[in-house]
Amino acid sequence: MAAFSKVTPKIVDELRAIVGSDRLLLPNDDIEPYTHDETEDYVFTPEVVVKPASTDEVSRILKIAYRERIAVTPRAAGTSLSGGALPVHGGIVVSVEKMNKILEIDRENLVAVVQPGIICQVLQEEVEKVGLYYPPDPASRGSCMLGGNIAHNAGGPHALKYGVTKDWVLGLEAVKADGTILRTGGKLLKNVTGYNLTQLIVGSEGTLALVTQIILKLIPLPALRKAVMASFPTLEDAARAVTRIFFERIIPSACEFMERQAMEVTEKKHGEKFPVSGGEAALLIEVDGTREDVLDEQVERIGSVCSDAGALDLILAEDSSKLAKLWKMRRSIGEAVKGLSAYREEDCVVPRARLPELMTAIREVCARHGLTAMSYGHIGDGNVHVNILKLNLPDAEWRTRIEAATHDLFVRTVALGGMISGEHGIGFVQKNYLGLALSPDVIALMRQIKSVFDPNGILNPGKVFPDA
Ligand SMILES: Cc1cc2nc3c(=O)[nH]c(=O)nc-3n(C[C@H](O)[C@H](O)[C@H](O)COP(=O)(O)OP(=O)(O)OC[C@H]3O[C@@H](n4cnc5c(N)ncnc54)[C@H](O)[C@@H]3O)c2cc1C
């Protein structure tokens, strides 16, 4: 474990001179929100929280941290499910919440230029007002910020047709650990000028540089959406139906999976019912486009595929209010399930055709370790969120069982050609499993890249890389 310096009163004074007293918090202030993220029950207290409002302020803060070898944890909204925003070495939390402006919506080039503290849904709603679309939409889009989305390369329901965050990032402004300001890319759809540093920083989980400005691609907003929701006898039946939809040569805009128990918890919490019942699982499959007749034909065909695959109950959501209600319920599942008890959310991703085997593996691993899981996720991408619940297990028993079950589930996932995280990142929680998915040579190369960007290892330490 690298040794980091403490934040002394003199350093606090230097930081205060940069951001002012109203944008600096100490442990005896209201610092609690910065001690955790949405990951399980971990709590780490930072020595100081600063909230810069400009790139220049970020650069000056990092120059001090670099000079003094103080750990720095970049933070956006703190909705990470992998412990990415936890200040595990104390030090300085740099919150980008005050860098929350949409700097430009450029309708000629179809790009938006934004600061990292903008909430994802706020950007989406602003661009929709002028008929444009920014598709990456994590289920947390109402609270997560674009800085966090970039750092985790966030996905979401519409990644199936439109890709994940990386597919929408054209350029970045980012500050290296030593305070150097980098500018990469531009308002360019094509650019092979040098190494693609933009895409190296996207998904680097705040370990390479702190992102201060983002250039995002936009597209025209699809005018129409329709959906099918169907329930299936078993998890495997639902997973098999997914691959059959693609045989129809239809790319749905979203294809979401919900295990029955997770649906029931959500229904109870919100006092509203999903419109399909029966069976172990359901799929919500959406198509989008501009022509009503084309979408009508596609939902009919998807409905037939689901029936042929054994659907027990099926509805077509052809008007926007019905669809909005379905999405509201789907987006509420995570919170409802996580409200049941302490939990660990695994973020397995496999090639789509191996999904039925992943479903079997989840069931077998949880049964072997005496654990309860409720799964849901972006199954069209091969991505399933497995929420393993602590329920009434004593703490020590839970820790032992969850680590063993996570290990076994990841081994099975990798054996299916999968990876241990599809969209939540490795962060703090999964770092010691990285070696199950990546070879020692790949991890060594990643460490070398990290040390080029951040030779003192001050940026988001204790994340991504396995403990020595
Ligand atoms: C209910 C729920 C549903 C979710 N659904 C999805 C989903 O559908 N898809 C999905 O992908 N994720 C999902 N997530 C996970 C989470 O919302 C995403 O990972 C999101 O991208 C995190 O954004 P944030 O603003 O909360 O970032 P934070 O949690 O604050 O930080 C995340 C990471 O980004 C780094 N970081 C933050 N800002 C910067 C910056 N400016 N520069 C460099 N690094 C930075 C942090 O150090 C940390 O490593 C969900 C979470 C919840 C609680």
The ligand as a Gaussian input file, in Angstrom:
#p B3LYP/6-31G(d) Opt

LIG

0 1
 C      -29.955000       2.652000      -8.879000
 C      -28.710000       2.639000      -9.734000
 C      -28.799000       2.289000     -11.056000
 C      -27.640000       2.274000     -11.858000
 N      -27.758000       1.940000     -13.177000
 C      -26.666000       1.947000     -13.960000
 C      -26.771000       1.607000     -15.343000
 O      -27.852000       1.318000     -15.867000
 N      -25.643000       1.624000     -16.075000
 C      -24.419000       1.969000     -15.535000
 O      -23.433000       1.988000     -16.257000
 N      -24.296000       2.280000     -14.230000
 C      -25.376000       2.295000     -13.429000
 N      -25.259000       2.621000     -12.113000
 C      -23.933000       2.914000     -11.539000
 C      -23.540000       4.412000     -11.523000
 O      -24.689000       5.239000     -11.515000
 C      -22.653000       4.736000     -12.713000
 O      -21.423000       4.034000     -12.600000
 C      -22.358000       6.213000     -12.915000
 O      -21.648000       6.376000     -14.118000
 C      -21.560000       6.841000     -11.775000
 O      -21.663000       8.249000     -11.909000
 P      -21.479000       9.213000     -10.658000
 O      -21.665000      10.593000     -11.141000
 O      -22.338000       8.816000      -9.550000
 O      -19.955000       8.962000     -10.330000
 P      -19.233000       8.674000      -8.929000
 O      -19.858000       7.522000      -8.251000
 O      -19.090000       9.924000      -8.169000
 O      -17.795000       8.253000      -9.448000
 C      -17.625000       7.126000     -10.254000
 C      -16.159000       7.021000     -10.677000
 O      -15.835000       8.127000     -11.499000
 C      -14.694000       8.827000     -10.996000
 N      -14.922000      10.223000     -11.358000
 C      -15.991000      10.993000     -11.047000
 N      -15.874000      12.199000     -11.628000
 C      -14.709000      12.197000     -12.320000
 C      -14.030000      13.151000     -13.123000
 N      -14.531000      14.363000     -13.334000
 N      -12.846000      12.788000     -13.672000
 C      -12.321000      11.567000     -13.472000
 N      -12.913000      10.625000     -12.717000
 C      -14.100000      10.942000     -12.147000
 C      -14.696000       8.516000      -9.503000
 O      -13.418000       8.638000      -8.935000
 C      -15.189000       7.083000      -9.516000
 O      -14.123000       6.213000      -9.789000
 C      -26.389000       2.635000     -11.291000
 C      -26.312000       3.009000      -9.941000
 C      -27.454000       3.009000      -9.168000
 C      -27.326000       3.419000      -7.734000

